[in-house]
Amino acid sequence: MSVSAPELPQARPNRGADDGVIIGKDPIRRPDTRSPKVMTRRAWWLVALNFLIPGSAQSLTGSRRLGRIGLTATLTMWVLIVLTVVAAIVWPGLLTSLGTNVVFLLVLQLVLVAYAVLWVVLTVDTLRLVRLVKTRPGARPLIAVAAIAGLVIGGGGVAYAAQQLIAPAREAIASIFTNNEPPVPPSNGYYNILLLGADSGLGRDSMRFDSISVVSVNAETGATHITGIPRDLAHVPFSDGPMHDLYPEGLQGHKSNTCGWGPGINQIMNAVEICRDDRGAGLYPKAAEGASTPAIEATKDAAEGILGIDIPYYVFVDMKGFADIVDALGGVDITVQERLPEGGGPTYEGQPAEDWAIGWIEPGPQHMDGDTAQWYARSRYTTSDWDRMRRQRELQQAILAQANPANVLTRFQDVAKAGEDLVQTDIPAGLLPFLVDLAVKAKQQPVETIELTPKGAGIDTDRPTAAEYAHVREVIQQALYPPSPSPTTAP
């Protein structure tokens, strides 16, 4: 009778204490912590997952609750990005409306900041899950640097978008577009906007609008015309309103030992505000409510009377802010036609420019910074006012050309800040999305210019007649509404 050998107990596989999972068979969830090779490979996987899909590292091997929060936030961000791309292609108007809405921008900024903070939390937790002390010694600093680099690229990019792009845009829109009145419809197919440049400085007793233009943008095509009005254009007619009641035959000068003005259009500030006890409030009592001033409203009426078109809105450009916007865009490229002095001008009549000029702008292609561009636009010695108007129009077009999306995006914070200091306007916030869409169309077309000069429009700026003003209005109508070509019959 044979006796069988006793059965020996079998070695049990190494299992986890919690759920019986075999250690080493699942290197992500239950790695063999005794193997630096396995732990190093696992660390790289977790760091990569945290960068590509924040929250996934926690879902696999950490706090499931934190992982769900991270994955939900990440999925939401990707959905928003996809929807943004689709909207840009299918419904760009919606994207523009949201992008110019202050409340939406504030909510978006808070969401992005919260996601950036969450990414920091997830990265710190991922480094805890990695267990660097169990990885290979030589790989530890590389893993830590890779995790931090992923945080800087990913979370830092989100934070940058929130603080350097969205926040300045929101603040600039809120600061500039303070008029909340309903937008007016286009007039005969055009939005006409009065563009004013301030001429103020040391030794000046008042600010005068020495750069006066009217920008007419076709509401359908974006075709743009800029009409330059000479600052000394005299006896300007006014459209119906308080100034027309005061000066039915056109603006007249007034001489006084204390406060007076000449008949030029840039003297309207003195006539309406500086020399009136009520600062023009009696003439235009609702100007302040509409984010305007009596002098600006009177200048609007003058431009309407000159050109024969409705001008509901204005944009005021401060010359100091003008220099800042040029610097923010990285300068502008201009081909200078004649040598121009920089400086305030001669101290006595007949003094040569070499005695008072603080610098010179030489002829030829020039890349101008803000200060040089400002002198180029304002210099009125050694050249005529007509040349000065031409240079201002050149700079306007150069700035439009320089303000391409890539350039504005990379310098957005500086551009937005300069815009706050540069611009004052009564354009309502509700019209901004439509104008942004129009600007995209306008940028694809050349800007047409009209100068109200003896050569450009056949008008004597010192003593213009009613017939000459009537001719100017005809010129504007022909420019804005060119006749359609007559159909021809084929032989």
FENZI-V636706 format. One record per residue. N is the residue number from 1. RES is the residue in one small letter. NEAR is the number of other C-alpha atoms within 8 Angstrom. D_CENTER is the distance of its C-alpha to the mean C-alpha in whole Angstrom. Layout:
BEGIN
N_RES_NEAR_D_CENTER + N_RES_NEAR_D_CENTER
END
This chain:
BEGIN
1_m_2_102 + 2_s_3_99 + 3_v_4_96 + 4_s_4_92 + 5_a_4_90 + 6_p_4_88 + 7_e_4_84 + 8_l_4_82 + 9_p_4_79 + 10_q_4_76 + 11_a_4_73 + 12_r_4_70 + 13_p_5_66 + 14_n_6_64 + 15_r_8_62 + 16_g_10_59 + 17_a_5_61 + 18_d_5_58 + 19_d_5_58 + 20_g_7_61 + 21_v_9_58 + 22_i_11_60 + 23_i_12_58 + 24_g_8_57 + 25_k_8_57 + 26_d_9_53 + 27_p_12_51 + 28_i_8_48 + 29_r_7_50 + 30_r_12_53 + 31_p_13_53 + 32_d_10_56 + 33_t_8_55 + 34_r_5_58 + 35_s_9_56 + 36_p_10_53 + 37_k_8_53 + 38_v_12_52 + 39_m_17_50 + 40_t_12_48 + 41_r_8_47 + 42_r_12_46 + 43_a_13_44 + 44_w_9_42 + 45_w_8_42 + 46_l_11_41 + 47_v_14_38 + 48_a_9_37 + 49_l_11_37 + 50_n_14_35 + 51_f_11_32 + 52_l_6_32 + 53_i_9_33 + 54_p_13_33 + 55_g_15_35 + 56_s_12_38 + 57_a_14_40 + 58_q_14_41 + 59_s_13_42 + 60_l_9_44 + 61_t_10_46 + 62_g_9_44 + 63_s_8_43 + 64_r_10_43 + 65_r_7_41 + 66_l_10_39 + 67_g_14_39 + 68_r_10_38 + 69_i_9_35 + 70_g_14_33 + 71_l_12_34 + 72_t_8_33 + 73_a_9_30 + 74_t_11_29 + 75_l_8_30 + 76_t_8_28 + 77_m_8_25 + 78_w_8_26 + 79_v_8_27 + 80_l_8_23 + 81_i_8_22 + 82_v_8_24 + 83_l_8_23 + 84_t_9_20 + 85_v_8_21 + 86_v_9_23 + 87_a_11_21 + 88_a_9_18 + 89_i_7_22 + 90_v_6_23 + 91_w_9_21 + 92_p_9_18 + 93_g_9_17 + 94_l_8_18 + 95_l_11_16 + 96_t_12_13 + 97_s_11_15 + 98_l_9_15 + 99_g_8_12 + 100_t_12_11 + 101_n_9_14 + 102_v_9_14 + 103_v_6_18 + 104_f_9_17 + 105_l_14_14 + 106_l_11_17 + 107_v_8_20 + 108_l_10_18 + 109_q_12_17 + 110_l_9_21 + 111_v_8_22 + 112_l_12_21 + 113_v_11_22 + 114_a_8_25 + 115_y_11_26 + 116_a_12_25 + 117_v_9_28 + 118_l_9_30 + 119_w_12_29 + 120_v_10_31 + 121_v_8_34 + 122_l_13_35 + 123_t_12_34 + 124_v_8_37 + 125_d_9_39 + 126_t_13_39 + 127_l_12_40 + 128_r_8_43 + 129_l_8_44 + 130_v_10_44 + 131_r_10_47 + 132_l_9_46 + 133_v_7_50 + 134_k_11_51 + 135_t_15_50 + 136_r_11_51 + 137_p_6_50 + 138_g_6_49 + 139_a_9_46 + 140_r_11_45 + 141_p_7_43 + 142_l_8_41 + 143_i_11_41 + 144_a_9_39 + 145_v_8_37 + 146_a_9_36 + 147_a_13_35 + 148_i_9_33 + 149_a_8_31 + 150_g_10_30 + 151_l_13_29 + 152_v_9_27 + 153_i_8_25 + 154_g_9_25 + 155_g_14_25 + 156_g_10_23 + 157_g_9_20 + 158_v_12_20 + 159_a_11_20 + 160_y_9_17 + 161_a_10_15 + 162_a_14_16 + 163_q_10_15 + 164_q_10_13 + 165_l_12_10 + 166_i_13_11 + 167_a_12_12 + 168_p_13_9 + 169_a_10_7 + 170_r_13_10 + 171_e_8_11 + 172_a_12_8 + 173_i_11_9 + 174_a_9_12 + 175_s_8_12 + 176_i_10_11 + 177_f_13_12 + 178_t_10_16 + 179_n_10_18 + 180_n_8_19 + 181_e_7_22 + 182_p_6_22 + 183_p_8_20 + 184_v_5_23 + 185_p_4_23 + 186_p_8_23 + 187_s_9_25 + 188_n_4_28 + 189_g_8_25 + 190_y_10_22 + 191_y_11_19 + 192_n_14_20 + 193_i_12_18 + 194_l_14_19 + 195_l_13_17 + 196_l_13_18 + 197_g_12_18 + 198_a_13_20 + 199_d_11_23 + 200_s_8_25 + 201_g_6_26 + 202_l_4_30 + 203_g_4_33 + 204_r_7_31 + 205_d_4_32 + 206_s_8_29 + 207_m_10_26 + 208_r_11_26 + 209_f_12_23 + 210_d_10_24 + 211_s_14_22 + 212_i_13_22 + 213_s_11_21 + 214_v_13_20 + 215_v_12_18 + 216_s_11_20 + 217_v_13_18 + 218_n_11_21 + 219_a_10_20 + 220_e_6_22 + 221_t_8_21 + 222_g_13_18 + 223_a_11_20 + 224_t_13_19 + 225_h_12_21 + 226_i_12_20 + 227_t_11_23 + 228_g_13_24 + 229_i_11_26 + 230_p_13_28 + 231_r_11_28 + 232_d_10_32 + 233_l_12_32 + 234_a_12_35 + 235_h_13_37 + 236_v_13_34 + 237_p_13_35 + 238_f_16_33 + 239_s_10_33 + 240_d_8_35 + 241_g_8_34 + 242_p_8_35 + 243_m_13_35 + 244_h_12_36 + 245_d_8_39 + 246_l_6_39 + 247_y_11_39 + 248_p_9_40 + 249_e_6_41 + 250_g_10_38 + 251_l_12_36 + 252_q_8_39 + 253_g_9_39 + 254_h_8_41 + 255_k_8_43 + 256_s_6_44 + 257_n_5_45 + 258_t_4_42 + 259_c_9_39 + 260_g_12_39 + 261_w_11_37 + 262_g_9_37 + 263_p_14_37 + 264_g_14_33 + 265_i_14_30 + 266_n_10_28 + 267_q_11_31 + 268_i_13_30 + 269_m_14_29 + 270_n_12_32 + 271_a_11_34 + 272_v_14_32 + 273_e_13_31 + 274_i_11_33 + 275_c_10_36 + 276_r_9_37 + 277_d_7_38 + 278_d_7_36 + 279_r_11_32 + 280_g_13_32 + 281_a_10_32 + 282_g_7_35 + 283_l_9_34 + 284_y_11_31 + 285_p_9_31 + 286_k_7_28 + 287_a_12_26 + 288_a_8_25 + 289_e_6_25 + 290_g_9_22 + 291_a_10_20 + 292_s_11_21 + 293_t_9_24 + 294_p_15_27 + 295_a_11_27 + 296_i_10_23 + 297_e_11_25 + 298_a_11_28 + 299_t_10_26 + 300_k_12_25 + 301_d_14_28 + 302_a_13_29 + 303_a_13_27 + 304_e_13_28 + 305_g_12_31 + 306_i_12_31 + 307_l_10_29 + 308_g_9_31 + 309_i_8_28 + 310_d_7_26 + 311_i_13_23 + 312_p_8_22 + 313_y_10_18 + 314_y_14_17 + 315_v_13_14 + 316_f_12_15 + 317_v_13_14 + 318_d_12_16 + 319_m_11_17 + 320_k_7_17 + 321_g_13_13 + 322_f_13_13 + 323_a_13_15 + 324_d_11_13 + 325_i_14_10 + 326_v_14_12 + 327_d_10_14 + 328_a_11_11 + 329_l_13_11 + 330_g_7_14 + 331_g_11_16 + 332_v_14_16 + 333_d_9_20 + 334_i_11_22 + 335_t_8_25 + 336_v_11_27 + 337_q_6_30 + 338_e_6_32 + 339_r_9_32 + 340_l_10_30 + 341_p_13_31 + 342_e_12_29 + 343_g_10_30 + 344_g_6_31 + 345_g_8_34 + 346_p_11_38 + 347_t_6_40 + 348_y_5_42 + 349_e_5_43 + 350_g_5_44 + 351_q_9_42 + 352_p_7_41 + 353_a_10_38 + 354_e_5_39 + 355_d_7_40 + 356_w_12_37 + 357_a_12_34 + 358_i_7_33 + 359_g_7_31 + 360_w_9_31 + 361_i_11_29 + 362_e_8_31 + 363_p_10_31 + 364_g_7_30 + 365_p_8_27 + 366_q_9_24 + 367_h_8_21 + 368_m_11_20 + 369_d_12_19 + 370_g_13_17 + 371_d_8_20 + 372_t_9_22 + 373_a_13_19 + 374_q_11_20 + 375_w_10_24 + 376_y_12_23 + 377_a_11_21 + 378_r_8_24 + 379_s_11_27 + 380_r_8_30 + 381_y_7_33 + 382_t_7_35 + 383_t_7_33 + 384_s_8_33 + 385_d_8_30 + 386_w_8_30 + 387_d_8_29 + 388_r_13_26 + 389_m_13_25 + 390_r_8_25 + 391_r_10_23 + 392_q_12_20 + 393_r_10_20 + 394_e_9_20 + 395_l_12_17 + 396_q_8_15 + 397_q_9_16 + 398_a_11_16 + 399_i_10_12 + 400_l_9_11 + 401_a_8_14 + 402_q_9_12 + 403_a_9_9 + 404_n_8_10 + 405_p_6_10 + 406_a_6_12 + 407_n_10_11 + 408_v_11_7 + 409_l_8_9 + 410_t_6_12 + 411_r_10_10 + 412_f_11_7 + 413_q_10_9 + 414_d_9_10 + 415_v_12_6 + 416_a_11_6 + 417_k_10_9 + 418_a_13_9 + 419_g_11_7 + 420_e_10_10 + 421_d_8_12 + 422_l_15_11 + 423_v_12_11 + 424_q_9_14 + 425_t_12_14 + 426_d_13_16 + 427_i_12_15 + 428_p_13_16 + 429_a_11_14 + 430_g_9_16 + 431_l_9_15 + 432_l_11_11 + 433_p_11_12 + 434_f_10_15 + 435_l_8_12 + 436_v_9_10 + 437_d_10_13 + 438_l_13_14 + 439_a_9_11 + 440_v_9_13 + 441_k_11_16 + 442_a_14_15 + 443_k_9_14 + 444_q_6_18 + 445_q_9_20 + 446_p_8_20 + 447_v_10_19 + 448_e_7_23 + 449_t_9_23 + 450_i_10_26 + 451_e_10_27 + 452_l_13_30 + 453_t_12_32 + 454_p_9_36 + 455_k_6_35 + 456_g_8_32 + 457_a_12_33 + 458_g_10_37 + 459_i_12_36 + 460_d_10_38 + 461_t_11_35 + 462_d_7_38 + 463_r_7_40 + 464_p_11_39 + 465_t_7_41 + 466_a_6_41 + 467_a_6_41 + 468_e_11_39 + 469_y_12_36 + 470_a_8_37 + 471_h_9_37 + 472_v_14_33 + 473_r_11_33 + 474_e_8_35 + 475_v_9_33 + 476_i_10_29 + 477_q_9_31 + 478_q_9_32 + 479_a_7_29 + 480_l_7_27 + 481_y_6_30 + 482_p_7_32 + 483_p_5_35 + 484_s_4_36 + 485_p_4_38 + 486_s_4_42 + 487_p_4_43 + 488_t_4_46 + 489_t_4_49 + 490_a_3_50 + 491_p_2_54
END
